[in-house]
């Protein structure tokens, strides 16, 4: 396995080390690392003990972001809009192009046409990333949601299994929360790190650890 660690002196955040711990394929992995749904709630969702199915896509993959620190410390992550290509603590890219990893309630589902119930733009929601805990997790079902059809005059989307290959995951976090009512949860001091991974992943887990000492 491989784990990408980020270290910093007091008051500074930057990536300083890549610890190579395995001989398998490219990427940054940990098999010790879940899932937040579209509302940002975190649940435990581990792959089966037998490992991921490597025969045909989709290839479910669990992404984990955690904080290591020798002092009590809390960072924050954007836990809303998992369906967006941005605005969530985890962004997935194929060949450098971000794609939607979940269905959006703001876009018509092609399978539900001609019915099309849409949601409005919600306020941002943040989750705490607390040192010494399991961190935050997201279980991706291995499908990309693309807009390739229409419900009347409105575009509609549908899922496509992501084929085997090399992808990249961008993990983002902030040092504080800010904002004003009515939307008073804005991420402050954002930092991001990119991790390369392959589908299917050997363990079905891609993890990034922010190492602030400890």
Secondary structure, 3 states (H helix, E strand, C coil): CEEEEEECCCCCCEEEEEEECCCCCCCCECCCCCEECCCCCEECCCCCCCCCCCCCCCCCEEEEEEEECCCCCEEEEECCCCCCCCCCCEEEEECCEEEECCCCCCCEEHHHCCCCCCCCCCCCCEEEEECCCCCEEEEECCEEEEEEEEECCEEEEEEEECCCEEEEEEEEEECEEEEECCEEEEEECCEEEEEEEEECCCCCEEEEEEECCC
